Amino acid sequence: MSEQPDLVVAGAGGGLAGAVRAAQLGLRVLVVEASPQFGRGNNTSMSTAMVPGAGSRWQEAAGIDDSPDLFVGDIMAKTHGQADRELATSLASVSGRLVTWLADDVGLPIELATDFAYPGHSRLRCHTIPHRRGSLLLRGLLDKATSLGVDLLTPARLTGVRDGAAVVEFPGGATETIDCGAVLLATNGFGADRDLVASHIPSMAAATYHGSAESRGDALRIGRRLGADTAFLDAYQGHGALATPHNTLTGWATIMHGGVLVNASGSRFGDETTGYSEFGHQVVAQPGGTAVIVLDRRIHDACLLFDDFRETVATGALHWADDAAGLAARFGLDPSGLARTLAEAHAIASGTASDHFGRTSWEAPLEGPLGGVRVTGALFHTQGGLRVDGQARVLRPDRTPIPGLYASGGAAMSISGHGASGYLAGNGLLPALGLALLAAEAVAA
């Protein structure tokens, strides 16, 4: 870059939304990215491209009455009042504008996901793109950034911020100091740093990590050196449906369409519809750290909308049997326990019995033949980080902003409260894209 950048964005994931928006507003932008394989290797690219948008035109066309206030209410309910209300309000308020911007300015084929309701959302508000693959969303952002003249420096890692400059390190150890107007830390969280995970999220220390290898806590270290405050470091998005040993995402649509999750004894161990994030550690706690998702042909066909599910099927992770006994034999489950569990689930889904776990959402009873996928619980990304305000400005413990420093996505604190149970579908991408958008607008202002 021949001229001093107005904004340096550290991380070419959701931070690209900030790069694009800043360039649209006339700023000179440099993106620094540690991995040259970021197009398929960061958390944005590994997502299902779900972005909540409250009060969007897609909702209006579908006759869905929604608003930022309703969205905030859902966030506060799911987190039992733990989420930062200011940040939740800011993100809920920008969410509808964000999905509109992704469609109209970035050119993505945004659509409203209406096939089922995600746990905790009182309205259908998750927007996505065909194939529901984050790498396609990221490609759209990157193409738009390139067309606007955004510069990309990779492989290079931002290692420090000081005196209006960004310190960048290259492979081999060489460094460069780049004068700039502001820095947006969009380096995700610390899921790839096992020591940090063990310190802040000990329940997931032994879980499979299914996220970017570059999520090493860079933003935490940089921010702390500058006196930044942190918040919700125990928060994370888990997932209870990572096919093992195939390491592909089976997806929670299998559950929401009527599937069940059973352990080695053939028994269910909770209300699966409470959410995929909290079921991550519950699956890890089962014997052998695994469980089996049981589904049928109807569910299989409904889930083919997801590229991730199709990939799971293609790997051979899904196995079919004529009945419960055959499925139990295929996965080494207790046959009598599985038969009893599936008979109970059939009665509950048919409306002739109630679930002692409290599950009330059953799209339809399971009908043979039956399919199964062995899954494990996984850590997808951490949700805690640097404390920010509604403009993505990084704050000190006294709540004053650090001049010129912003954070988004997993580098910033979340709106998921503490632990895993407060996570709502799409509330990983919303702070990643939404805070980056707000940061760019704040810098431009």
C-alpha positions as CSV (number, residue, x, y, z in Angstrom):
1,M,0.0,0.0,0.0
2,S,1.5,3.3,-1.1
3,E,-0.4,5.4,1.2
4,Q,-1.0,5.1,5.0
5,P,-4.2,3.1,5.6
6,D,-7.0,4.7,7.5
7,L,-7.9,1.3,8.9
8,V,-6.0,-1.9,9.3
9,V,-8.2,-5.0,9.8
10,A,-6.5,-8.0,11.5
11,G,-8.2,-11.1,10.1
12,A,-9.8,-11.9,6.8
13,G,-13.0,-13.6,8.1
14,G,-16.0,-11.6,9.3
15,G,-13.6,-8.6,9.5
16,L,-13.9,-8.3,5.7
17,A,-17.3,-6.8,6.3
18,G,-15.6,-3.9,8.0
19,A,-13.0,-3.7,5.3
20,V,-15.7,-3.5,2.6
21,R,-17.8,-1.0,4.5
22,A,-14.8,1.2,5.2
23,A,-13.8,1.2,1.6
24,Q,-17.4,2.1,0.6
25,L,-17.1,5.1,2.9
26,G,-13.9,6.3,1.2
27,L,-11.3,4.9,3.6
28,R,-8.0,3.3,2.6
29,V,-8.0,-0.2,4.1
30,L,-5.4,-2.9,4.6
31,V,-6.4,-6.4,5.7
32,V,-3.7,-8.5,7.5
33,E,-4.3,-12.2,7.5
34,A,-2.1,-14.9,9.0
35,S,-3.3,-17.8,6.8
36,P,-3.2,-17.8,3.0
37,Q,-5.8,-20.6,3.2
38,F,-8.3,-18.3,5.0
39,G,-10.9,-18.7,2.3
40,R,-11.7,-22.2,3.7
41,G,-9.9,-22.3,7.0
42,N,-11.4,-19.6,9.2
43,N,-14.5,-19.7,11.3
44,T,-16.6,-17.5,9.0
45,S,-15.8,-19.8,6.1
46,M,-16.6,-22.9,8.2
47,S,-20.0,-21.6,9.3
48,T,-23.5,-22.3,7.8
49,A,-23.7,-18.6,6.8
50,M,-26.6,-18.0,9.2
51,V,-27.0,-14.3,10.1
52,P,-30.0,-13.1,12.2
53,G,-31.8,-10.1,10.9
54,A,-34.7,-8.6,12.8
55,G,-37.3,-6.7,10.8
56,S,-35.9,-7.5,7.3
57,R,-37.7,-7.2,4.0
58,W,-37.5,-11.0,3.7
59,Q,-39.4,-11.4,6.9
60,E,-41.9,-8.8,5.8
61,A,-42.4,-10.7,2.5
62,A,-43.0,-13.9,4.5
63,G,-45.5,-12.2,6.8
64,I,-43.2,-12.4,9.9
65,D,-43.6,-9.7,12.4
66,D,-40.2,-9.0,14.0
67,S,-38.2,-6.2,15.5
68,P,-34.9,-5.4,17.2
69,D,-36.8,-5.3,20.6
70,L,-38.1,-8.8,20.1
71,F,-34.6,-10.0,19.2
72,V,-33.1,-8.4,22.3
73,G,-35.8,-10.1,24.3
74,D,-34.8,-13.4,22.9
75,I,-31.1,-12.8,23.6
76,M,-31.8,-11.8,27.2
77,A,-34.1,-14.8,27.7
78,K,-31.6,-17.3,26.2
79,T,-28.8,-15.9,28.3
80,H,-31.0,-15.6,31.5
81,G,-30.3,-11.9,31.6
82,Q,-26.5,-12.3,31.5
83,A,-25.8,-10.7,28.1
84,D,-24.6,-7.1,27.9
85,R,-27.9,-5.3,27.0
86,E,-26.1,-2.3,25.3
87,L,-24.2,-4.6,22.9
88,A,-27.2,-6.8,22.3
89,T,-29.4,-3.8,21.5
90,S,-26.7,-2.4,19.1
91,L,-26.4,-5.7,17.3
92,A,-30.1,-6.4,17.1
93,S,-30.7,-2.9,15.8
94,V,-28.1,-3.3,13.0
95,S,-29.1,-6.9,12.2
96,G,-31.8,-6.1,9.6
97,R,-29.7,-3.4,8.0
98,L,-26.7,-5.9,7.9
99,V,-28.5,-8.6,5.9
100,T,-29.9,-6.0,3.5
101,W,-26.4,-4.6,3.1
102,L,-25.0,-8.1,2.4
103,A,-27.7,-8.5,-0.4
104,D,-27.7,-5.0,-1.9
105,D,-24.1,-3.8,-1.4
106,V,-22.1,-7.0,-1.3
107,G,-24.3,-8.8,-3.8
108,L,-25.0,-12.0,-1.9
109,P,-28.2,-14.1,-2.7
110,I,-29.6,-13.6,0.8
111,E,-32.7,-15.7,1.7
112,L,-34.7,-16.3,4.9
113,A,-34.3,-19.8,6.4
114,T,-37.9,-21.0,6.9
115,D,-37.5,-24.8,7.0
116,F,-37.4,-24.9,10.8
117,A,-37.1,-22.6,13.8
118,Y,-33.7,-22.4,15.5
119,P,-33.8,-22.9,19.3
120,G,-34.3,-19.6,21.2
121,H,-35.4,-17.5,18.3
122,S,-39.1,-16.6,18.8
123,R,-39.3,-15.5,15.1
124,L,-37.9,-16.9,11.9
125,R,-35.0,-14.4,11.5
126,C,-32.0,-16.4,10.4
127,H,-30.9,-15.3,6.9
128,T,-28.5,-17.3,4.8
129,I,-27.5,-18.1,1.2
130,P,-28.1,-21.1,-1.0
131,H,-26.1,-24.2,0.1
132,R,-25.7,-22.6,3.5
133,R,-21.9,-22.6,3.3
134,G,-19.9,-19.9,5.0
135,S,-17.1,-20.1,2.4
136,L,-19.5,-18.8,-0.2
137,L,-20.4,-15.9,2.0
138,L,-16.7,-15.1,2.6
139,R,-16.0,-15.3,-1.1
140,G,-18.6,-12.7,-1.8
141,L,-17.1,-10.4,0.8
142,L,-13.6,-10.9,-0.5
143,D,-14.6,-10.3,-4.1
144,K,-16.3,-7.1,-3.1
145,A,-13.3,-6.0,-1.0
146,T,-11.0,-6.6,-4.0
147,S,-13.3,-4.6,-6.3
148,L,-13.1,-1.7,-3.9
149,G,-9.3,-1.7,-3.8
150,V,-8.9,-3.1,-0.3
151,D,-5.3,-4.4,0.1
152,L,-4.6,-7.8,1.5
153,L,-1.4,-8.8,3.2
154,T,-1.0,-12.6,3.7
155,P,0.6,-14.5,5.3
156,A,1.2,-11.9,8.0
157,R,0.1,-11.7,11.6
158,L,-0.7,-8.5,13.5
159,T,1.1,-8.8,16.7
160,G,0.8,-5.4,18.3
161,V,-0.7,-1.9,18.2
162,R,1.2,1.1,19.4
163,D,1.2,4.9,18.9
164,G,-1.1,4.9,15.9
165,A,0.7,2.0,14.2
166,A,0.1,-1.7,13.6
167,V,3.0,-4.1,14.1
168,V,3.0,-7.0,11.6
169,E,5.1,-10.1,11.7
170,F,5.9,-12.2,8.7
171,P,6.8,-15.9,8.5
172,G,10.4,-16.2,9.5
173,G,10.2,-13.5,12.1
174,A,10.6,-10.2,10.1
175,T,8.4,-7.4,11.3
176,E,7.0,-4.2,9.9
177,T,5.4,-1.2,11.6
178,I,2.5,0.3,9.6
179,D,1.2,3.7,10.5
180,C,-2.5,3.8,10.4
181,G,-5.6,5.7,11.6
182,A,-7.3,2.8,13.4
183,V,-7.1,-1.0,13.9
184,L,-10.0,-3.5,13.9
185,L,-9.1,-6.7,15.7
186,A,-11.1,-9.4,13.9
187,T,-8.8,-12.4,14.7
188,N,-11.5,-14.5,16.2
189,G,-11.1,-16.0,19.7
190,F,-8.8,-18.4,21.5
191,G,-10.2,-21.8,20.6
192,A,-6.9,-23.1,19.1
193,D,-5.0,-22.2,22.3
194,R,-5.5,-25.3,24.5
195,D,-4.0,-23.5,27.5
196,L,-6.4,-20.6,27.3
197,V,-9.3,-23.0,26.7
198,A,-8.3,-25.0,29.8
199,S,-8.1,-21.8,31.8
200,H,-11.3,-20.2,30.8
201,I,-13.5,-23.1,29.6
202,P,-12.3,-26.2,31.5
203,S,-15.4,-28.2,30.6
204,M,-14.3,-28.2,26.9
205,A,-10.6,-28.7,27.5
206,A,-10.7,-32.3,26.2
207,A,-13.3,-31.6,23.5
208,T,-12.6,-31.7,19.8
209,Y,-11.8,-28.2,18.5
210,H,-13.5,-27.6,15.1
211,G,-12.4,-24.1,14.1
212,S,-9.6,-22.0,12.7
213,A,-6.0,-22.9,13.7
214,E,-5.3,-19.2,13.7
215,S,-7.8,-18.5,16.6
216,R,-4.9,-18.3,19.1
217,G,-6.0,-15.4,21.3
218,D,-4.0,-12.7,19.5
219,A,-6.6,-10.1,20.2
220,L,-6.6,-10.8,23.9
221,R,-2.9,-10.4,24.1
222,I,-2.8,-7.2,22.1
223,G,-5.7,-5.7,23.9
224,R,-4.5,-6.6,27.4
225,R,-1.1,-4.9,26.7
226,L,-3.0,-1.8,25.9
227,G,-5.0,-1.9,29.1
228,A,-8.3,-3.3,27.6
229,D,-10.9,-4.9,29.7
230,T,-12.3,-8.4,28.9
231,A,-15.6,-10.1,29.4
232,F,-17.4,-13.4,29.1
233,L,-14.2,-15.4,28.6
234,D,-16.1,-18.6,29.7
235,A,-18.6,-18.2,26.8
236,Y,-18.4,-20.4,23.8
237,Q,-20.3,-22.0,20.9
238,G,-20.2,-25.7,21.2
239,H,-21.8,-28.3,19.0
240,G,-23.3,-31.7,19.7
241,A,-23.3,-32.9,16.1
242,L,-19.8,-33.2,14.8
243,A,-19.5,-36.6,12.9
244,T,-16.7,-38.7,14.3
245,P,-14.1,-39.7,13.2
246,H,-15.1,-38.0,9.9
247,N,-14.9,-34.5,11.4
248,T,-17.8,-33.1,9.4
249,L,-20.8,-31.2,10.6
250,T,-23.9,-33.3,10.7
251,G,-26.0,-30.3,11.7
252,W,-28.7,-29.7,14.2
253,A,-31.4,-29.6,11.5
254,T,-31.4,-33.4,11.9
255,I,-32.7,-32.8,15.5
256,M,-35.1,-29.9,14.8
257,H,-36.8,-32.0,12.0
258,G,-37.5,-34.7,14.6
259,G,-34.3,-36.7,15.2
260,V,-33.0,-37.8,18.6
261,L,-29.6,-38.2,20.2
262,V,-28.8,-41.4,22.2
263,N,-25.8,-42.6,24.1
264,A,-24.3,-46.1,24.3
265,S,-27.1,-47.4,26.4
266,G,-29.5,-46.3,23.7
267,S,-31.0,-43.6,25.9
268,R,-31.6,-39.9,25.3
269,F,-30.0,-37.6,27.8
270,G,-31.8,-34.3,27.5
271,D,-34.1,-32.0,25.5
272,E,-32.2,-31.8,22.3
273,T,-34.1,-28.8,21.1
274,T,-32.7,-26.5,23.8
275,G,-29.8,-25.9,21.5
276,Y,-26.8,-27.4,19.8
277,S,-24.3,-25.3,21.6
278,E,-25.1,-26.6,25.1
279,F,-25.3,-30.2,23.8
280,G,-21.6,-30.1,23.0
281,H,-20.4,-30.7,26.5
282,Q,-23.3,-33.0,27.2
283,V,-22.2,-35.3,24.4
284,V,-18.6,-35.2,25.6
285,A,-19.9,-36.3,29.0
286,Q,-21.4,-39.5,27.6
287,P,-19.5,-42.8,27.8
288,G,-16.8,-42.7,25.2
289,G,-17.5,-39.0,24.6
290,T,-19.8,-39.8,21.7
291,A,-23.5,-40.2,20.9
292,V,-25.6,-41.2,17.9
293,I,-28.1,-39.0,16.0
294,V,-31.0,-41.2,14.9
295,L,-33.0,-39.9,11.9
296,D,-35.2,-41.2,9.1
297,R,-35.5,-40.7,5.3
298,R,-37.8,-37.7,5.7
299,I,-35.2,-35.9,7.9
300,H,-32.4,-37.0,5.6
301,D,-34.1,-35.4,2.6
302,A,-35.0,-32.2,4.5
303,C,-31.3,-31.7,5.6
304,L,-29.9,-32.0,2.0
305,L,-30.3,-28.1,1.9
306,F,-27.0,-28.0,3.9
307,D,-23.8,-28.7,2.1
308,D,-22.3,-29.8,5.4
309,F,-24.9,-32.5,5.8
310,R,-24.3,-33.7,2.2
311,E,-20.6,-33.8,3.0
312,T,-21.3,-35.9,6.1
313,V,-23.3,-38.4,4.0
314,A,-20.6,-38.5,1.3
315,T,-18.0,-39.5,3.8
316,G,-19.9,-42.6,4.8
317,A,-20.7,-41.4,8.3
318,L,-24.5,-42.1,7.9
319,H,-25.5,-45.7,8.2
320,W,-29.0,-47.2,7.7
321,A,-30.8,-50.1,9.3
322,D,-34.3,-51.6,8.9
323,D,-35.1,-51.2,12.6
324,A,-33.8,-50.3,16.1
325,A,-32.1,-53.7,16.5
326,G,-30.2,-53.3,13.3
327,L,-29.2,-49.7,14.1
328,A,-28.1,-50.8,17.6
329,A,-25.9,-53.5,16.2
330,R,-24.4,-51.1,13.7
331,F,-23.3,-48.6,16.3
332,G,-22.7,-51.0,19.3
333,L,-25.6,-49.6,21.3
334,D,-27.7,-51.5,23.8
335,P,-30.5,-52.9,21.7
336,S,-33.2,-53.1,24.3
337,G,-32.4,-49.5,25.5
338,L,-32.6,-48.2,22.0
339,A,-35.8,-50.0,21.2
340,R,-37.4,-48.6,24.3
341,T,-36.1,-45.0,23.7
342,L,-37.4,-45.0,20.1
343,A,-40.8,-46.4,21.1
344,E,-41.1,-43.6,23.7
345,A,-40.0,-41.0,21.2
346,H,-42.5,-42.2,18.6
347,A,-45.3,-41.9,21.2
348,I,-44.2,-38.5,22.2
349,A,-43.9,-37.2,18.7
350,S,-47.4,-38.7,17.9
351,G,-48.9,-36.8,20.8
352,T,-49.9,-39.8,22.9
353,A,-47.2,-39.2,25.6
354,S,-45.2,-36.4,27.1
355,D,-41.4,-36.1,27.3
356,H,-39.9,-36.2,30.8
357,F,-37.0,-34.1,29.5
358,G,-39.6,-31.4,28.5
359,R,-39.1,-31.5,24.7
360,T,-42.2,-30.2,23.0
361,S,-40.9,-29.7,19.4
362,W,-41.3,-32.9,17.4
363,E,-41.9,-32.3,13.7
364,A,-43.0,-35.9,13.1
365,P,-42.4,-39.4,14.5
366,L,-39.4,-41.3,13.2
367,E,-40.4,-44.0,10.7
368,G,-38.2,-46.8,9.4
369,P,-35.7,-47.4,7.9
370,L,-33.6,-45.6,10.5
371,G,-30.3,-43.8,9.9
372,G,-27.6,-43.0,12.4
373,V,-24.5,-40.8,12.6
374,R,-22.0,-41.2,15.4
375,V,-21.1,-37.7,16.7
376,T,-19.0,-36.1,19.3
377,G,-19.2,-32.8,21.1
378,A,-17.0,-30.0,19.8
379,L,-15.8,-26.5,20.6
380,F,-16.5,-24.4,17.5
381,H,-15.4,-21.0,18.7
382,T,-15.0,-19.0,21.9
383,Q,-17.5,-16.2,22.6
384,G,-15.6,-14.0,25.1
385,G,-13.0,-11.4,24.4
386,L,-12.3,-7.7,24.7
387,R,-15.0,-5.6,26.2
388,V,-16.5,-3.3,23.5
389,D,-19.3,-0.8,23.3
390,G,-22.1,-0.6,20.7
391,Q,-19.7,0.9,18.2
392,A,-17.2,-1.9,18.6
393,R,-14.8,0.4,20.4
394,V,-12.5,-1.5,22.8
395,L,-12.9,-0.4,26.3
396,R,-10.7,-0.1,29.4
397,P,-12.0,-1.3,32.8
398,D,-13.3,2.2,33.5
399,R,-15.4,1.9,30.3
400,T,-13.4,4.6,28.4
401,P,-12.5,3.6,24.8
402,I,-8.9,3.0,23.8
403,P,-8.4,5.5,20.9
404,G,-8.3,3.9,17.5
405,L,-8.9,0.3,18.6
406,Y,-11.9,-1.8,17.7
407,A,-12.8,-5.4,17.9
408,S,-15.4,-7.7,16.3
409,G,-16.5,-11.3,16.3
410,G,-14.6,-13.7,18.6
411,A,-12.0,-11.0,19.4
412,A,-14.8,-9.1,21.2
413,M,-17.1,-10.1,24.1
414,S,-20.2,-11.8,23.0
415,I,-23.9,-11.5,23.4
416,S,-24.1,-15.1,24.6
417,G,-23.8,-14.7,28.3
418,H,-21.7,-17.2,30.1
419,G,-21.0,-20.8,29.1
420,A,-22.6,-22.4,26.1
421,S,-26.3,-22.3,26.9
422,G,-26.8,-18.7,25.9
423,Y,-25.7,-19.1,22.3
424,L,-28.4,-18.4,19.7
425,A,-28.0,-19.6,16.1
426,G,-26.3,-16.9,14.1
427,N,-24.9,-15.1,17.1
428,G,-21.4,-15.9,16.0
429,L,-21.6,-14.3,12.6
430,L,-23.8,-11.4,13.8
431,P,-21.0,-9.9,16.0
432,A,-18.4,-10.9,13.4
433,L,-20.1,-9.0,10.6
434,G,-22.2,-6.6,12.5
435,L,-19.5,-5.2,14.8
436,A,-17.1,-5.0,11.9
437,L,-19.7,-2.9,10.0
438,L,-20.2,-0.7,13.0
439,A,-16.5,-0.3,13.5
440,A,-16.0,0.8,9.9
441,E,-18.7,3.4,10.2
442,A,-17.3,4.7,13.5
443,V,-13.8,5.1,12.0
444,A,-15.3,6.9,9.0
445,A,-17.2,9.2,11.2
